[in-house]
């Protein structure tokens, strides 16, 4: 699963928060933002992975909890992230991680399932590219996205949360709420030929997306 394709000459302005400079700082802040239930976010994702999901791609993986599970369960995991700290940490732990801005990719290796957790809001202005990229490699997507956000709060917690989102272009203010996320899925499900199932709604909403099978016409 080493092959991926870049758009040559693609440049990205990257302003990374100090929160992303050390994995232990990142975990500390995320545990704070998730009120001590940060790992549960990954456990919920793992719980909906099927036995037949053997080849896993994880976009913007950040942490390696899913990678560790895949390693223990003899699954093939490949993670993509723009943050070289996360990628280096994953590589040192023996995982197949790729340092890449996913907006520079036009195709991904074939996978049984693609996981995208907690990062879709970063790409709100590039959703067509993201859907094309995800659909290039799989017919099944597990999407987990925060819908109960504290980053908009005008206090110290909100400011920390906003800084925790500074990955590409500084602190970001856009966040999905439940209705706006569902509205986005409804908008894209026809052109990208998928159906979706809401599995759970906590701080994050967990959704399984499947390619919609076309009906065959008999011609009679």
WORAHU-V821429 format. One record per backbone hydrogen bond with DSSP energy under -0.5 kcal/mol. NH is the residue of the N-H (numbers start at 1). CO is the residue of the C=O. Records with the same first field share a line. If there is no record, write none. Layout:
NH: CO ; CO
This chain:
5: 107
7: 104
8: 6
10: 7
14: 12
15: 13 ; 168
16: 14
17: 166
20: 17
21: 18
26: 22
27: 23
28: 24
29: 25
30: 26
31: 27
32: 28
33: 29
34: 30
35: 32
36: 31
37: 34
41: 37 ; 38
42: 38 ; 39
43: 39
44: 40
45: 41
46: 42
47: 43
48: 44 ; 45
49: 46
53: 50
54: 52
56: 54 ; 76
57: 113
58: 78
59: 115
60: 80
61: 58 ; 80
63: 61
68: 64
69: 65
70: 66
71: 67
72: 68
73: 69
74: 71
75: 70
76: 54
77: 75
78: 56
79: 96
80: 58
81: 98
84: 82
87: 83
88: 84
89: 85
90: 86
91: 87
92: 88
93: 89
94: 91
95: 90
96: 77
97: 95
98: 79
100: 81 ; 98
102: 100
104: 101
105: 102
106: 5
107: 5
111: 137
112: 55
113: 55
114: 140
115: 57
116: 142
117: 59
118: 116 ; 144
122: 119
123: 120
124: 121
126: 123
127: 124
130: 126
131: 127
132: 128
133: 129
134: 130
135: 131
136: 132 ; 133
137: 134
138: 134
141: 209
142: 114
143: 141 ; 207
144: 116
145: 205
147: 203
148: 203
149: 147
153: 150
155: 153
159: 155
160: 156
161: 157
162: 158
163: 159
164: 160
165: 162
166: 163
167: 165
169: 170
170: 15
172: 162
181: 177
182: 178
183: 179
184: 180
185: 181
186: 182
187: 183
188: 184
189: 185
190: 186
192: 188
193: 190
194: 189
195: 210
197: 208
199: 197 ; 206
200: 206
202: 204
205: 145
206: 200
207: 143 ; 205
208: 197
209: 141 ; 207
210: 195
211: 139
212: 193
